[in-house]
Each structure stands twice: as structure tokens, then as C-alpha cells.
Amino acid sequence: MYRIRLHGRGGQGIQTGARILASALFVEGFETQDSPLYGAERRGAPVSATVRAARAPIRERGLPARADLIAVGDESLLGVAAAGVLRDADERSWLLIRSGVAAEIWRSRLGRSERVATFALEVEEGAELPLVGAACAGAAARMLGVVSRASLESALERELAALSAQARAASAARAFAAWDELAALAGCVTEEPAPIGAPLPRPDWVDVPLDPADVAAPDIRVPLTSVQVRTGLWRTLRPVIDDALCRRCSWLCSSFCPDGAISIDPDGRPCIDYDHCKGCLVCAAVCPPHAIRVEREAGRATEPEKVG
């Protein structure tokens, strides 16, 4: 059985890429599953999708215990712990990264001696979130070595049928460009020969005694570790306050911020916590004097996220 996982950001077509790959494998005669795993279900947030493919009925359910191939459409996710790109990766797993950095450098960065490949993808200049799902599917299909170009083309036509002719052509071009670039690694990903894991023990009855109310009632007094999750890494657009235009009606922007990322200083001036601002831009929408402008993130931070 092949177990493949695709990673990217919301809006990059990662789920579509998984469907294209699963559809291409189905055309080749495989039984397939494809499942998305959304986090915050927000544009720019880390998302992933898994594909299973086997020549026999697939009886595994849930998240795969390991991955034969991990395709990463956005290299900045490797620095985001919450994205879980390298979870369950072992020495048999291939890591495929869309990056302009050479595979040798990524091997050094990640401490892996082998099984790291990269592919480049030309995107529109200034594109906020380039569509990479189809390209990841094309590259992954080539590395599996069991999907023909015709089957990939058939899957692209089927899964992208709802798009315009121009969008279909652009996605297909990206998929085949990645397919051609990975020609030297065709067939490098192999199937896991045996089922993973032992049968689970039969469940038994569990006694759940009632707790007294002072123990069982919810009573949250501190934020625990959620403040350590730097959700600002999801942001693709940044709100910036123009102090000259700001009328200090800070109760508006700070109250409407869904993440509580705007505080007010002693002078009534709003201050944005960029470590936790996700860039939803509600503050910019509700600001009466239009003192909050929107800027594109110059470069997404790649510093590893602190958790725990």
C-alpha cells in the first residue's frame, strides 16, 4: 500500500491535489482513499491531505501511521511545528519539497542523509498563495512510478472539470512540469509490503464515576499554553495602523478582533500583537477613519514555532 501526504496552506489547492493523485491511481487500477485534514479552515493556515492506494481493498481508517511520501507545497511549513509535516516520517519516507533550494541543502537542514527531493515551480510574480496542489500531484505521481502520463491527464480532466478552460490548462501545465522535473526519481517510492500495526485489543467496559461539581465543572482561569502558538505565521496580509489617522476609538478594533490580538496602551492607542494576529483584517473593515491599511507580508517567518 502507498501512503502519501500532501502539505500546504489553505487556498493552495492541496485537497484538489490529493484528489488528482488518488484519481490517477484509481485509473491505474488501485483502490484509493483521499482525505483532507483541515485545521483552522482559513486561507493561509496549514492544511494537509492523505492518499492511500493499494491493489487490494483498503481496510485502514484514520490518519496513516506513517507516510511513504510527504509532498510539501510551501517550504515555510517546515518551520511551523503545528503543521506536523515531519510527523511519523521514518527512514523509508521520501520528502518532496517545492523549493528553489537544492535537495542537498534540505538534507543538511533536516538532518536526513537521503530521500529528500525538490522541485521548482514558476508562479506568478507577487502571487499571494500560488496554486501548487496539481504540481504536487504530478510530482508525487512521477515518484510513485505507477502512474502513466495518460492517467495523470485523465485525472486532471476529471478533477478540474468545474474550472475554466484557462485555469484547467494552467493547472495541467504545472502538474506536467513537475512530472517532467522528477523524471530521474520515477519509481523511487515503494509500497509498504506489510500492514502496519498489530490488531487492537478488544475494548472492555470502563467505569466512569461521577465527580463532585467543584471538580467536574469547567473553570478555566489561565490560558495555559495557547499563547505559545504563534498563529501570526498563518498571516499573508498584515494590518498596519496609521497613527496620524487613528482617532483612538480603540474599543472598536480591539473588540471586533476575533483573536484578542489588539491591545490598548495607556494613551488609548491600539497595538497589534503580530505574533498572534492571523490577518483576518476585520479591524481594517470596522475602522471608521480607515486608519488601518493592509499590506502584503514581505516574507513569511520561518523561525520554528515554540510549543509547550
PASEBA-1860 file (N, C-alpha, C; in nm, 3 decimals):
! residues 308
1> MYRIRLHG> 0.084/-0.120/0.000/0.000/0.000/0.000/0.088/0.125/0.000 ~ 0.050/0.224/-0.082/0.114/0.354/-0.077/0.038/0.444/0.020 ~ 0.115/0.518/0.098/0.056/0.618/0.187/0.127/0.749/0.159 ~ 0.053/0.846/0.107/0.110/0.974/0.064/0.040/1.086/0.139 ~ 0.117/1.184/0.180/0.057/1.300/0.248/0.104/1.427/0.179 ~ 0.011/1.518/0.151/0.040/1.646/0.088/0.018/1.757/0.190 ~ 0.112/1.851/0.196/0.102/1.965/0.288/0.105/2.096/0.211 ~ 0.030/2.193/0.259/0.032/2.327/0.200/-0.045/2.421/0.290
9> RGGQGIQT> -0.086/2.532/0.232/-0.166/2.628/0.307/-0.305/2.639/0.246 ~ -0.401/2.677/0.328/-0.536/2.692/0.279/-0.541/2.787/0.160 ~ -0.598/2.743/0.050/-0.604/2.825/-0.071/-0.505/2.784/-0.177 ~ -0.421/2.683/-0.149/-0.320/2.641/-0.247/-0.362/2.516/-0.326 ~ -0.483/2.466/-0.301/-0.531/2.352/-0.378/-0.473/2.218/-0.336 ~ -0.438/2.206/-0.208/-0.378/2.081/-0.161/-0.479/1.967/-0.164 ~ -0.602/1.993/-0.119/-0.704/1.888/-0.124/-0.730/1.847/-0.269 ~ -0.735/1.944/-0.359/-0.754/1.912/-0.500/-0.638/1.828/-0.552
17> GARILASA> -0.518/1.860/-0.508/-0.401/1.781/-0.548/-0.413/1.637/-0.503 ~ -0.462/1.617/-0.380/-0.480/1.479/-0.331/-0.585/1.405/-0.412 ~ -0.691/1.474/-0.450/-0.795/1.410/-0.533/-0.740/1.373/-0.670 ~ -0.659/1.462/-0.726/-0.600/1.432/-0.858/-0.511/1.309/-0.848 ~ -0.428/1.302/-0.745/-0.338/1.188/-0.730/-0.416/1.059/-0.708 ~ -0.517/1.065/-0.621/-0.597/0.945/-0.595/-0.672/0.902/-0.721 ~ -0.723/0.999/-0.796/-0.796/0.966/-0.918/-0.703/0.902/-1.022 ~ -0.580/0.953/-1.032/-0.484/0.895/-1.128/-0.448/0.751/-1.090
25> LFVEGFET> -0.431/0.728/-0.960/-0.403/0.592/-0.914/-0.522/0.500/-0.938 ~ -0.643/0.554/-0.921/-0.764/0.473/-0.947/-0.770/0.432/-1.094 ~ -0.735/0.524/-1.181/-0.733/0.492/-1.325/-0.636/0.378/-1.353 ~ -0.529/0.373/-1.274/-0.429/0.267/-1.292/-0.471/0.134/-1.229 ~ -0.590/0.131/-1.169/-0.639/0.005/-1.113/-0.624/-0.009/-0.963 ~ -0.581/0.095/-0.895/-0.564/0.091/-0.750/-0.698/0.117/-0.680 ~ -0.715/0.056/-0.562/-0.816/0.102/-0.468/-0.757/0.226/-0.400 ~ -0.836/0.330/-0.381/-0.779/0.454/-0.327/-0.867/0.515/-0.219
33> QDSPLYGA> -0.804/0.591/-0.133/-0.871/0.680/-0.038/-0.800/0.815/-0.048 ~ -0.875/0.924/-0.034/-0.811/1.054/-0.013/-0.892/1.131/0.089 ~ -0.821/1.189/0.185/-0.887/1.255/0.297/-0.816/1.386/0.329 ~ -0.891/1.495/0.340/-0.829/1.622/0.381/-0.825/1.632/0.532 ~ -0.733/1.709/0.583/-0.726/1.738/0.727/-0.710/1.888/0.740 ~ -0.822/1.952/0.774/-0.821/2.097/0.787/-0.796/2.133/0.932 ~ -0.727/2.242/0.954/-0.709/2.293/1.088/-0.810/2.404/1.113 ~ -0.763/2.527/1.093/-0.849/2.642/1.120/-0.945/2.670/1.005
41> ERRGAPVS> -0.937/2.593/0.894/-1.021/2.615/0.776/-1.018/2.762/0.738 ~ -0.898/2.811/0.721/-0.881/2.952/0.688/-0.770/2.965/0.585 ~ -0.789/3.057/0.493/-0.689/3.080/0.389/-0.553/3.113/0.453 ~ -0.452/3.041/0.414/-0.318/3.064/0.466/-0.281/2.973/0.581 ~ -0.380/2.908/0.645/-0.350/2.819/0.757/-0.297/2.685/0.705 ~ -0.215/2.616/0.783/-0.162/2.486/0.738/-0.275/2.385/0.717 ~ -0.270/2.314/0.604/-0.365/2.207/0.575/-0.285/2.089/0.520 ~ -0.345/1.972/0.527/-0.282/1.855/0.468/-0.391/1.762/0.415
49> ATVRAARA> -0.350/1.669/0.334/-0.443/1.570/0.279/-0.365/1.440/0.259 ~ -0.430/1.328/0.284/-0.363/1.200/0.272/-0.427/1.117/0.161 ~ -0.345/1.034/0.101/-0.390/0.943/-0.004/-0.339/0.803/0.028 ~ -0.427/0.706/0.024/-0.386/0.565/0.032/-0.418/0.501/-0.102 ~ -0.334/0.410/-0.144/-0.358/0.338/-0.270/-0.303/0.197/-0.257 ~ -0.383/0.099/-0.295/-0.340/-0.041/-0.283/-0.406/-0.122/-0.393 ~ -0.346/-0.236/-0.422/-0.403/-0.326/-0.523/-0.515/-0.412/-0.464 ~ -0.537/-0.403/-0.334/-0.642/-0.480/-0.267/-0.730/-0.383/-0.189
57> PIRERGLP> -0.846/-0.429/-0.144/-0.932/-0.338/-0.065/-0.857/-0.279/0.053 ~ -0.880/-0.152/0.079/-0.812/-0.082/0.187/-0.900/-0.085/0.311 ~ -0.847/-0.143/0.415/-0.925/-0.153/0.539/-0.871/-0.062/0.648 ~ -0.765/0.010/0.619/-0.715/0.109/0.716/-0.809/0.228/0.718 ~ -0.824/0.286/0.835/-0.902/0.408/0.850/-0.825/0.507/0.936 ~ -0.866/0.632/0.932/-0.799/0.733/1.013/-0.668/0.777/0.951 ~ -0.590/0.851/1.028/-0.462/0.900/0.978/-0.364/0.784/0.963 ~ -0.289/0.779/0.854/-0.188/0.673/0.839/-0.084/0.680/0.950
65> ARADLIAV> -0.034/0.563/0.990/0.068/0.558/1.096/0.202/0.611/1.046 ~ 0.226/0.607/0.916/0.348/0.660/0.858/0.318/0.698/0.713 ~ 0.414/0.765/0.651/0.394/0.807/0.512/0.511/0.759/0.427 ~ 0.482/0.705/0.309/0.589/0.667/0.216/0.642/0.790/0.144 ~ 0.554/0.888/0.123/0.592/1.010/0.052/0.520/1.128/0.116 ~ 0.596/1.232/0.149/0.540/1.356/0.204/0.573/1.467/0.106 ~ 0.471/1.523/0.043/0.491/1.630/-0.054/0.455/1.763/0.011 ~ 0.546/1.859/0.006/0.528/1.988/0.074/0.520/2.098/-0.031
73> GDESLLGV> 0.406/2.163/-0.040/0.388/2.267/-0.139/0.438/2.404/-0.096 ~ 0.461/2.421/0.035/0.508/2.550/0.089/0.620/2.521/0.187 ~ 0.742/2.553/0.150/0.857/2.515/0.232/0.857/2.583/0.369 ~ 0.787/2.697/0.383/0.785/2.764/0.513/0.716/2.680/0.620 ~ 0.634/2.581/0.578/0.564/2.496/0.676/0.661/2.407/0.752 ~ 0.779/2.385/0.699/0.877/2.303/0.770/0.923/2.369/0.900 ~ 0.901/2.498/0.913/0.936/2.568/1.035/0.818/2.589/1.128 ~ 0.702/2.535/1.092/0.581/2.551/1.173/0.549/2.417/1.239
81> AAAGVLRD> 0.571/2.408/1.369/0.551/2.280/1.438/0.407/2.231/1.425 ~ 0.311/2.323/1.430/0.170/2.283/1.426/0.133/2.218/1.293 ~ 0.209/2.243/1.187/0.177/2.184/1.057/0.204/2.034/1.056 ~ 0.294/1.987/1.141/0.320/1.843/1.152/0.371/1.779/1.025 ~ 0.453/1.851/0.949/0.500/1.798/0.821/0.580/1.669/0.838 ~ 0.666/1.667/0.940/0.756/1.552/0.955/0.706/1.449/1.056 ~ 0.581/1.463/1.099/0.531/1.365/1.195/0.526/1.227/1.126 ~ 0.566/1.128/1.200/0.559/0.990/1.154/0.649/0.961/1.033
89> ADERSWLL> 0.737/1.055/0.999/0.832/1.025/0.890/0.942/0.935/0.945 ~ 0.980/0.833/0.870/1.089/0.747/0.913/1.192/0.736/0.801 ~ 1.287/0.643/0.817/1.397/0.636/0.721/1.350/0.592/0.582 ~ 1.231/0.532/0.570/1.180/0.489/0.440/1.102/0.600/0.370 ~ 1.068/0.703/0.445/0.982/0.808/0.389/1.061/0.900/0.296 ~ 1.001/0.932/0.183/1.057/1.033/0.094/0.994/1.168/0.128 ~ 1.076/1.273/0.126/1.028/1.409/0.148/1.047/1.488/0.020 ~ 0.938/1.537/-0.034/0.939/1.613/-0.160/0.898/1.756/-0.129
97> IRSGVAAE> 0.985/1.852/-0.159/0.963/1.992/-0.120/0.962/2.079/-0.245 ~ 0.857/2.164/-0.258/0.860/2.265/-0.364/0.949/2.379/-0.315 ~ 1.065/2.390/-0.376/1.163/2.487/-0.325/1.266/2.518/-0.431 ~ 1.320/2.637/-0.423/1.432/2.672/-0.509/1.566/2.635/-0.448 ~ 1.561/2.582/-0.326/1.684/2.539/-0.257/1.712/2.393/-0.295 ~ 1.838/2.362/-0.316/1.876/2.228/-0.360/1.844/2.123/-0.254 ~ 1.821/2.001/-0.300/1.787/1.891/-0.210/1.899/1.865/-0.110 ~ 2.027/1.881/-0.154/2.138/1.855/-0.063/2.134/1.948/0.058
105> IWRSRLGR> 2.096/2.073/0.034/2.089/2.170/0.144/1.974/2.133/0.238 ~ 1.862/2.091/0.182/1.749/2.050/0.268/1.787/1.927/0.350 ~ 1.863/1.835/0.291/1.905/1.717/0.369/1.987/1.761/0.489 ~ 2.078/1.858/0.467/2.160/1.907/0.577/2.075/1.976/0.682 ~ 1.980/2.057/0.638/1.894/2.130/0.733/1.809/2.036/0.816 ~ 1.761/1.930/0.753/1.667/1.841/0.821/1.736/1.722/0.886 ~ 1.867/1.711/0.870/1.939/1.601/0.931/1.908/1.467/0.868 ~ 1.877/1.466/0.739/1.848/1.341/0.670/1.961/1.312/0.572
113> SERVATFA> 2.004/1.188/0.566/2.114/1.153/0.478/2.069/1.134/0.334 ~ 1.943/1.105/0.314/1.893/1.078/0.179/1.741/1.097/0.177 ~ 1.682/1.061/0.062/1.536/1.060/0.046/1.473/1.198/0.066 ~ 1.540/1.301/0.013/1.482/1.435/0.006/1.494/1.479/-0.139 ~ 1.384/1.524/-0.197/1.385/1.572/-0.334/1.315/1.708/-0.339 ~ 1.350/1.788/-0.435/1.285/1.918/-0.451/1.240/1.934/-0.595 ~ 1.143/2.022/-0.612/1.105/2.061/-0.748/1.071/2.209/-0.745 ~ 1.106/2.278/-0.852/1.077/2.421/-0.862/0.946/2.438/-0.937
121> LEVEEGAE> 0.881/2.547/-0.912/0.755/2.574/-0.982/0.745/2.722/-1.007 ~ 0.736/2.759/-1.132/0.723/2.901/-1.166/0.583/2.947/-1.129 ~ 0.575/3.054/-1.052/0.446/3.109/-1.013/0.441/3.254/-1.056 ~ 0.318/3.306/-1.058/0.302/3.445/-1.098/0.372/3.535/-0.997 ~ 0.441/3.636/-1.048/0.511/3.727/-0.959/0.412/3.798/-0.868 ~ 0.442/3.796/-0.738/0.355/3.862/-0.641/0.235/3.781/-0.601 ~ 0.226/3.657/-0.647/0.111/3.574/-0.611/0.109/3.554/-0.461 ~ -0.006/3.578/-0.399/-0.018/3.568/-0.254/0.000/3.424/-0.209
129> LPLVGAAC> -0.078/3.334/-0.266/-0.068/3.191/-0.234/-0.072/3.114/-0.366 ~ 0.041/3.079/-0.421/0.041/3.010/-0.551/-0.027/2.875/-0.541 ~ -0.101/2.841/-0.647/-0.168/2.711/-0.651/-0.063/2.603/-0.680 ~ -0.047/2.512/-0.589/0.059/2.412/-0.601/0.005/2.270/-0.593 ~ -0.125/2.254/-0.567/-0.181/2.121/-0.548/-0.161/2.030/-0.668 ~ -0.192/2.078/-0.788/-0.177/1.996/-0.907/-0.031/1.961/-0.931 ~ 0.058/2.057/-0.905/0.202/2.029/-0.923/0.250/1.923/-0.826 ~ 0.204/1.931/-0.700/0.241/1.828/-0.602/0.191/1.691/-0.648
137> AGAAARML> 0.068/1.689/-0.703/0.013/1.562/-0.752/0.097/1.507/-0.866 ~ 0.135/1.595/-0.960/0.216/1.550/-1.073/0.352/1.498/-1.029 ~ 0.417/1.570/-0.937/0.548/1.527/-0.889/0.538/1.396/-0.812 ~ 0.436/1.385/-0.725/0.420/1.263/-0.647/0.389/1.144/-0.737 ~ 0.304/1.165/-0.837/0.270/1.056/-0.929/0.395/1.004/-1.000 ~ 0.486/1.096/-1.037/0.607/1.052/-1.107/0.698/0.973/-1.014 ~ 0.706/1.015/-0.887/0.793/0.945/-0.792/0.739/0.806/-0.758 ~ 0.606/0.789/-0.764/0.550/0.657/-0.739/0.586/0.560/-0.851
145> GVVSRASL> 0.589/0.613/-0.973/0.630/0.529/-1.086/0.525/0.433/-1.135 ~ 0.404/0.442/-1.084/0.298/0.350/-1.127/0.184/0.424/-1.195 ~ 0.204/0.553/-1.219/0.101/0.634/-1.285/0.156/0.681/-1.419 ~ 0.085/0.652/-1.524/0.129/0.695/-1.657/0.088/0.841/-1.680 ~ 0.153/0.901/-1.776/0.118/1.040/-1.811/-0.028/1.050/-1.855 ~ -0.075/0.948/-1.927/-0.214/0.948/-1.974/-0.311/0.941/-1.856 ~ -0.278/0.861/-1.755/-0.366/0.851/-1.638/-0.368/0.981/-1.560 ~ -0.252/1.046/-1.551/-0.249/1.176/-1.483/-0.332/1.278/-1.560
153> ESALEREL> -0.322/1.275/-1.690/-0.400/1.368/-1.771/-0.549/1.342/-1.755 ~ -0.588/1.215/-1.750/-0.729/1.180/-1.730/-0.778/1.229/-1.594 ~ -0.694/1.213/-1.490/-0.734/1.258/-1.356/-0.747/1.410/-1.351 ~ -0.657/1.481/-1.417/-0.666/1.627/-1.420/-0.795/1.673/-1.487 ~ -0.830/1.608/-1.597/-0.953/1.647/-1.666/-1.075/1.621/-1.579 ~ -1.073/1.509/-1.506/-1.189/1.472/-1.424/-1.202/1.565/-1.302 ~ -1.093/1.586/-1.232/-1.100/1.660/-1.106/-1.106/1.811/-1.124 ~ -1.065/1.861/-1.239/-1.066/2.006/-1.262/-1.176/2.046/-1.359
161> AALSAQAR> -1.271/1.957/-1.381/-1.374/1.983/-1.481/-1.456/2.107/-1.451 ~ -1.468/2.143/-1.324/-1.552/2.258/-1.287/-1.481/2.392/-1.312 ~ -1.351/2.389/-1.340/-1.277/2.513/-1.360/-1.290/2.562/-1.504 ~ -1.250/2.685/-1.527/-1.250/2.738/-1.663/-1.141/2.668/-1.744 ~ -1.152/2.678/-1.876/-1.053/2.614/-1.963/-0.913/2.670/-1.936 ~ -0.906/2.800/-1.910/-0.776/2.863/-1.884/-0.716/2.811/-1.753 ~ -0.800/2.800/-1.649/-0.750/2.751/-1.520/-0.708/2.604/-1.530 ~ -0.786/2.525/-1.605/-0.750/2.383/-1.623/-0.616/2.371/-1.694
169> AASAARAF> -0.599/2.451/-1.797/-0.473/2.444/-1.874/-0.354/2.483/-1.787 ~ -0.373/2.587/-1.703/-0.262/2.632/-1.618/-0.227/2.525/-1.515 ~ -0.328/2.463/-1.455/-0.302/2.359/-1.355/-0.235/2.238/-1.419 ~ -0.282/2.200/-1.537/-0.222/2.085/-1.606/-0.077/2.113/-1.643 ~ -0.050/2.237/-1.683/0.088/2.272/-1.718/0.179/2.260/-1.596 ~ 0.129/2.305/-1.480/0.211/2.295/-1.358/0.232/2.148/-1.321 ~ 0.126/2.068/-1.334/0.137/1.926/-1.298/0.239/1.855/-1.388 ~ 0.233/1.879/-1.518/0.324/1.809/-1.608/0.466/1.864/-1.600
177> AAWDELAA> 0.480/1.993/-1.565/0.615/2.047/-1.545/0.683/1.976/-1.427 ~ 0.607/1.957/-1.319/0.662/1.885/-1.203/0.687/1.739/-1.237 ~ 0.594/1.679/-1.313/0.610/1.540/-1.359/0.740/1.523/-1.435 ~ 0.767/1.615/-1.528/0.889/1.606/-1.608/1.015/1.629/-1.523 ~ 1.004/1.720/-1.427/1.122/1.753/-1.345/1.165/1.636/-1.257 ~ 1.070/1.552/-1.217/1.102/1.441/-1.126/1.129/1.311/-1.203 ~ 1.157/1.321/-1.333/1.175/1.201/-1.415/1.286/1.111/-1.361 ~ 1.394/1.171/-1.311/1.508/1.092/-1.264/1.473/1.009/-1.140
185> LAGCVTEE> 1.366/1.045/-1.070/1.328/0.973/-0.948/1.204/0.887/-0.969 ~ 1.170/0.861/-1.093/1.050/0.780/-1.121/1.062/0.643/-1.055 ~ 0.962/0.608/-0.976/0.958/0.476/-0.912/1.040/0.465/-0.786 ~ 1.093/0.576/-0.734/1.177/0.567/-0.615/1.096/0.537/-0.489 ~ 0.967/0.572/-0.488/0.882/0.544/-0.371/0.824/0.403/-0.387 ~ 0.844/0.323/-0.286/0.797/0.184/-0.293/0.682/0.161/-0.196 ~ 0.605/0.057/-0.224/0.492/0.025/-0.138/0.538/-0.038/-0.007 ~ 0.464/-0.011/0.099/0.488/-0.079/0.225/0.440/-0.222/0.209
193> PAPIGAPL> 0.529/-0.321/0.225/0.490/-0.459/0.190/0.390/-0.522/0.286 ~ 0.388/-0.482/0.409/0.301/-0.549/0.505/0.216/-0.448/0.579 ~ 0.101/-0.488/0.628/0.018/-0.395/0.706/0.095/-0.345/0.828 ~ 0.071/-0.220/0.863/0.139/-0.161/0.977/0.052/-0.176/1.102 ~ 0.115/-0.212/1.212/0.044/-0.215/1.338/-0.018/-0.350/1.368 ~ -0.037/-0.378/1.496/-0.100/-0.502/1.539/-0.248/-0.477/1.566 ~ -0.329/-0.585/1.564/-0.472/-0.566/1.594/-0.490/-0.507/1.733 ~ -0.583/-0.417/1.746/-0.609/-0.355/1.875/-0.681/-0.452/1.967
201> PRPDWVDV> -0.655/-0.445/2.098/-0.727/-0.533/2.190/-0.876/-0.502/2.193 ~ -0.954/-0.603/2.223/-1.099/-0.584/2.230/-1.132/-0.487/2.344 ~ -1.214/-0.386/2.321/-1.245/-0.290/2.428/-1.326/-0.354/2.540 ~ -1.302/-0.308/2.659/-1.373/-0.357/2.776/-1.455/-0.243/2.836 ~ -1.541/-0.275/2.931/-1.620/-0.172/2.997/-1.529/-0.079/3.076 ~ -1.565/0.048/3.077/-1.489/0.147/3.154/-1.585/0.213/3.252 ~ -1.554/0.205/3.379/-1.636/0.271/3.480/-1.603/0.420/3.484 ~ -1.706/0.502/3.475/-1.687/0.648/3.481/-1.768/0.701/3.599
209> PLDPADVA> -1.710/0.706/3.716/-1.785/0.755/3.833/-1.809/0.905/3.824 ~ -1.915/0.952/3.887/-1.946/1.095/3.886/-1.853/1.169/3.981 ~ -1.803/1.283/3.934/-1.720/1.368/4.019/-1.806/1.474/4.086 ~ -1.764/1.523/4.201/-1.837/1.636/4.262/-1.827/1.759/4.172 ~ -1.923/1.850/4.187/-1.932/1.966/4.097/-1.807/2.052/4.100 ~ -1.743/2.066/4.218/-1.625/2.152/4.224/-1.507/2.094/4.147 ~ -1.517/1.966/4.110/-1.413/1.903/4.029/-1.456/1.896/3.883 ~ -1.583/1.862/3.859/-1.629/1.835/3.723/-1.663/1.962/3.646
217> APDIRVPL> -1.704/2.071/3.715/-1.747/2.191/3.644/-1.629/2.260/3.578 ~ -1.647/2.310/3.456/-1.535/2.378/3.389/-1.502/2.509/3.460 ~ -1.377/2.533/3.477/-1.333/2.655/3.545/-1.194/2.688/3.494 ~ -1.189/2.762/3.385/-1.060/2.793/3.321/-1.013/2.928/3.371 ~ -0.900/2.931/3.437/-0.851/3.056/3.497/-0.728/3.110/3.426 ~ -0.657/3.027/3.354/-0.535/3.073/3.287/-0.538/3.022/3.144 ~ -0.471/3.088/3.052/-0.476/3.047/2.911/-0.388/2.927/2.879 ~ -0.320/2.871/2.977/-0.231/2.757/2.955/-0.129/2.790/2.847
225> TSVQVRTG> -0.114/2.703/2.749/-0.005/2.723/2.652/-0.052/2.779/2.518 ~ -0.181/2.813/2.504/-0.227/2.858/2.373/-0.153/2.983/2.327 ~ -0.108/3.066/2.421/-0.037/3.187/2.382/0.096/3.155/2.314 ~ 0.147/3.033/2.337/0.273/2.994/2.277/0.259/2.958/2.128 ~ 0.137/2.936/2.081/0.115/2.900/1.941/0.111/3.029/1.859 ~ 0.213/3.052/1.781/0.225/3.178/1.707/0.142/3.172/1.579 ~ 0.013/3.198/1.594/-0.076/3.192/1.478/-0.050/3.304/1.379 ~ 0.035/3.400/1.415/0.070/3.504/1.320/0.144/3.452/1.199
233> LWRTLRPV> 0.199/3.329/1.210/0.267/3.269/1.096/0.171/3.235/0.983 ~ 0.040/3.228/1.014/-0.059/3.197/0.909/-0.084/3.318/0.820 ~ -0.047/3.436/0.867/-0.091/3.559/0.803/-0.023/3.578/0.667 ~ -0.104/3.617/0.568/-0.048/3.654/0.439/-0.065/3.802/0.413 ~ -0.160/3.866/0.481/-0.180/4.009/0.471/-0.171/4.069/0.610 ~ -0.114/4.187/0.622/-0.083/4.245/0.753/-0.159/4.378/0.770 ~ -0.236/4.395/0.879/-0.296/4.526/0.908/-0.192/4.617/0.973 ~ -0.185/4.739/0.925/-0.088/4.836/0.978/-0.163/4.963/1.016
241> IDDALCRR> -0.145/5.008/1.141/-0.218/5.124/1.191/-0.142/5.252/1.155 ~ -0.212/5.347/1.093/-0.155/5.480/1.065/-0.187/5.568/1.185 ~ -0.085/5.595/1.264/-0.106/5.668/1.389/-0.162/5.808/1.363 ~ -0.130/5.868/1.250/-0.178/6.004/1.221/-0.328/6.007/1.196 ~ -0.383/5.897/1.144/-0.526/5.892/1.114/-0.608/5.834/1.229 ~ -0.544/5.760/1.318/-0.615/5.691/1.426/-0.680/5.791/1.521 ~ -0.811/5.773/1.547/-0.885/5.864/1.637/-0.892/5.810/1.779 ~ -0.823/5.703/1.808/-0.819/5.641/1.941/-0.955/5.582/1.980
249> CSWLCSSF> -1.039/5.551/1.884/-1.164/5.478/1.915/-1.129/5.329/1.922 ~ -1.034/5.296/2.007/-0.973/5.164/2.008/-1.069/5.054/2.051 ~ -1.178/5.092/2.119/-1.272/4.989/2.162/-1.333/4.917/2.042 ~ -1.332/4.984/1.925/-1.391/4.921/1.807/-1.302/4.810/1.754 ~ -1.180/4.844/1.714/-1.093/4.743/1.653/-1.055/4.635/1.753 ~ -1.033/4.674/1.880/-0.993/4.573/1.979/-1.109/4.481/2.014 ~ -1.232/4.534/2.011/-1.348/4.449/2.044/-1.381/4.354/1.930 ~ -1.366/4.401/1.806/-1.404/4.316/1.693/-1.296/4.214/1.658
257> CPDGAISI> -1.174/4.232/1.704/-1.067/4.136/1.673/-1.104/3.999/1.730 ~ -1.126/3.899/1.647/-1.172/3.769/1.698/-1.066/3.694/1.778 ~ -0.940/3.738/1.770/-0.834/3.667/1.841/-0.779/3.746/1.959 ~ -0.839/3.862/1.990/-0.789/3.942/2.100/-0.645/3.986/2.080 ~ -0.609/4.011/1.954/-0.470/4.043/1.922/-0.444/4.194/1.921 ~ -0.546/4.274/1.956/-0.526/4.419/1.960/-0.545/4.466/2.104 ~ -0.441/4.523/2.162/-0.448/4.577/2.297/-0.446/4.729/2.289 ~ -0.470/4.794/2.401/-0.475/4.940/2.404/-0.373/4.990/2.506
265> DPDGRPCI> -0.287/5.082/2.463/-0.185/5.131/2.556/-0.245/5.241/2.645 ~ -0.172/5.289/2.744/-0.228/5.390/2.836/-0.278/5.517/2.767 ~ -0.228/5.546/2.647/-0.273/5.665/2.575/-0.393/5.638/2.485 ~ -0.449/5.518/2.494/-0.564/5.484/2.411/-0.527/5.444/2.270 ~ -0.400/5.418/2.245/-0.354/5.383/2.111/-0.362/5.232/2.092 ~ -0.425/5.183/1.985/-0.432/5.037/1.963/-0.296/4.981/1.920 ~ -0.263/4.863/1.970/-0.136/4.797/1.936/-0.167/4.654/1.891 ~ -0.115/4.617/1.778/-0.143/4.484/1.721/-0.034/4.385/1.763
273> DYDHCKGC> -0.076/4.271/1.815/0.016/4.162/1.850/0.037/4.077/1.725 ~ 0.146/4.103/1.652/0.167/4.033/1.526/0.206/3.886/1.545 ~ 0.241/3.847/1.666/0.269/3.705/1.690/0.141/3.622/1.682 ~ 0.026/3.687/1.707/-0.099/3.611/1.711/-0.205/3.665/1.615 ~ -0.182/3.779/1.551/-0.275/3.830/1.450/-0.270/3.739/1.328 ~ -0.388/3.682/1.289/-0.393/3.591/1.175/-0.416/3.664/1.044 ~ -0.435/3.796/1.049/-0.455/3.870/0.926/-0.595/3.858/0.870 ~ -0.696/3.844/0.957/-0.834/3.833/0.907/-0.885/3.967/0.856
281> LVCAAVCP> -0.823/4.077/0.903/-0.850/4.214/0.856/-0.988/4.266/0.896 ~ -1.050/4.205/0.997/-1.175/4.259/1.049/-1.151/4.400/1.102 ~ -1.035/4.422/1.166/-1.004/4.554/1.223/-1.004/4.661/1.114 ~ -0.946/4.628/0.998/-0.941/4.725/0.889/-1.081/4.755/0.836 ~ -1.169/4.654/0.840/-1.305/4.673/0.788/-1.389/4.761/0.879 ~ -1.365/4.754/1.011/-1.452/4.827/1.103/-1.394/4.963/1.144 ~ -1.274/4.994/1.104/-1.209/5.119/1.147/-1.279/5.240/1.080 ~ -1.348/5.327/1.156/-1.423/5.438/1.093/-1.336/5.534/1.011
289> PHAIRVER> -1.217/5.575/1.062/-1.139/5.671/0.982/-1.046/5.604/0.880 ~ -1.061/5.472/0.862/-0.975/5.397/0.769/-0.828/5.418/0.803 ~ -0.797/5.408/0.931/-0.659/5.428/0.975/-0.577/5.300/0.971 ~ -0.643/5.189/0.934/-0.569/5.061/0.927/-0.560/5.021/0.781 ~ -0.441/5.024/0.728/-0.421/4.984/0.589/-0.375/4.837/0.585 ~ -0.382/4.778/0.468/-0.349/4.637/0.451/-0.225/4.627/0.363 ~ -0.127/4.553/0.413/-0.003/4.532/0.337/0.022/4.384/0.320 ~ 0.081/4.348/0.209/0.119/4.209/0.188/0.242/4.176/0.273
297> EAGRATEP> 0.241/4.058/0.332/0.357/4.016/0.411/0.479/4.011/0.321 ~ 0.585/4.081/0.358/0.704/4.085/0.274/0.769/3.948/0.265 ~ 0.766/3.873/0.372/0.827/3.739/0.375/0.774/3.667/0.495 ~ 0.725/3.548/0.475/0.668/3.473/0.586/0.779/3.424/0.677 ~ 0.762/3.440/0.807/0.864/3.396/0.901/0.882/3.246/0.894 ~ 1.003/3.202/0.905/1.032/3.058/0.903/1.094/3.010/1.032 ~ 1.098/3.101/1.131/1.153/3.059/1.260/1.064/2.951/1.319 ~ 1.119/2.841/1.372/1.036/2.734/1.427/0.944/2.786/1.536
305> EKVG> 0.820/2.737/1.533/0.720/2.778/1.629/0.750/2.719/1.766 ~ 0.728/2.794/1.873/0.752/2.747/2.007/0.623/2.685/2.060 ~ 0.630/2.562/2.100/0.512/2.492/2.152/0.548/2.435/2.288 ~ 0.454/2.445/2.385/0.474/2.386/2.516/0.560/2.469/2.606
END
